[in-house]
Amino acid sequence: MMINENHFFREATLHICGSVEIEKALSACYNYLSSILFIDYIYLHFIELEQKRGTVFAMADRHGGRRKNIRFDHPAKIWDFIGDGTQIPEKRLLNRADQDPLGKQMLQVIGIQEKISIMTLRLSLDNREVGVVGFGAKGWDRFTKEDLGLLGLLTTPFAIAFSNCRRYLELLELKNRFADDAVYLQNELRSQNSHEVVGADFGLHQVMQQVRQVASRSSSVLLLGETGVGKEVIANALHNSSQRRKGPFIKVNCGAIPETLIDSELFGHERGAFTGALEKRRGRFERAHGGTIFLDEIGELPIPAQIRLLRVLQEMEFEPVGASQSIKVDIRVIAATNRDLETLIEEGRFRRDLYFRLMVFPIQIPPLRERKCDIPALIQHFILKNFRASEDEDYPTLASGALKKLTSYDWPGNVRELENAVEREMIISRGKLLQFYDLGTAIHRPRPEAVFITNHSQLRLNDVLANHIKRVLDIAKGKVSGPDGAAELLDVNPATLRHRMKKLNIAFGRGVNPI
């Protein structure tokens, strides 16, 4: 059959360059070419000559086109044959490809184990190697030199389409990366506390001196202290005081990541690296490039991940899961733990060499019970923070004696427990004075004003009211009006309360015990 080469070139080019989505373009091209030649499949691959590795990029057959990401490394003798790529002919006919060294190697890569004929075109643009397109037909001796000459007309259209597709995917990945980073950093900013370090001039004065000493350096810092003392706040302060403050601040809770996902979360993965890895993903270390990574709960990190972390600290490079090339990073590592790492070392649960790498500059953060001078400022800070986040109209204030109660408590949960206590009290008080009745209790107990009747003899309304008023008077120490008086606690006018007490025969006045 005589083929008009001009018509063939025009039609094939329209199919090849009809879409930047290479799987669609390759499928359309296959459908057209297979109607003219005996072709069972088409594949595209490219070679990174400096790294001596290649990737099968896309394939098409009668079932359609599809993107691929099959990485391959040829034996040394194959790379010697390939050289800088120019030794390979621009057009090559292998009617018995399974008996050719390079052809056999490529068939193994794409998973073909049968007699096959192949034609390949080397693709280049502006003296730059772009890749290779291969055409395959099942069986031996299926192609002629005329077939190869005809397909050779399509070298430039294939090179342009392949190059445009790869550039499009690179731009798409870059766009997705920026969008992903934007969402990630916005979420991080929402979750971060204020940069203010409450107590910097008092209980945390020595800690902040150490922060200022090490902030300008890139040395690793290990923050030590009980849970809830504010290690993340100090890590924030370190980052914001450093020359990296314009870079990212990436937080990692090492104890919250499942062991099977740690490598992917920390170091990222390539597309197809494991089941479910549908897209390439950057890890926390790559995101932290140019900034700081904060590894909280470092004592919870499994030993295999500790080994890989040690390499990052030593070499400042790592390999994503499924990748064969290392990524260099410029980061500052801040780690934190509430565990005794030396005990973990003795138990074989933490590597001694990693411990010494992290212990370049340790900072011990004291618990709240050792810096109670910070409690008043912390309380006001948390009240303001919760008030801004609420819809309350009146700014809450502390009841008389509440501050003494707060500073007398030892706060085993440290600053985090104090913050939770303030938030809980503001919810319960509903805009009234903050009393902190339930301080130190794990479960909220009913307030004095909530009377629960358990005795059927108390079901009469007057009895219930009398008992309730007596209980509140007991809390107010017999005081009816004024701050912390029974009338204020019951939210009624003092004159109304006295009138009701007279009707219920409840004595009141100085020195009277209501119960």
Secondary structure, DSSP 8 states (H G I E B T S, - for coil): ----HHHHHHHHHHHHTS-SSHHHHHHHHHHHHTTTS--SEEEEEEEETTTTEEEEEEEEETTEEEEEEEEE---HHHHHHHTTTTTS-SEEEETTGGGSHHHHHHHHHHT--S-EEEEEEEEEETTEEEEEEEEEEESSS---HHHHHHHHTTHHHHHHHHHHHHHHHHHHHHHHHHHHHHHHHHHHHHHS--S--TTTTTTTHHHHHHHHHHTTS---EEEE--TTS-HHHHHHHHHHTSTTTTS-EEEEETTSS-GGGHHHHHH-B-TTSSTT--S-B--HHHHTTTSEEEEETGGGS-HHHHHHHHHHHHHSEE--BT-SS-EE---EEEEEESS-HHHHHHTTSS-HHHHHHHTTEEEE---GGG-GGGHHHHHHHHHHHHHHHS--SS---B-TTHHHHHHHS--TTHHHHHHHHHHHHHHHHTTS-B--TTTT-SS----TT------GGG-SHHHHHHHHHHHHHHHTTT--SSTT-HHHHHTS-HHHHHHHHHHTT---STT----
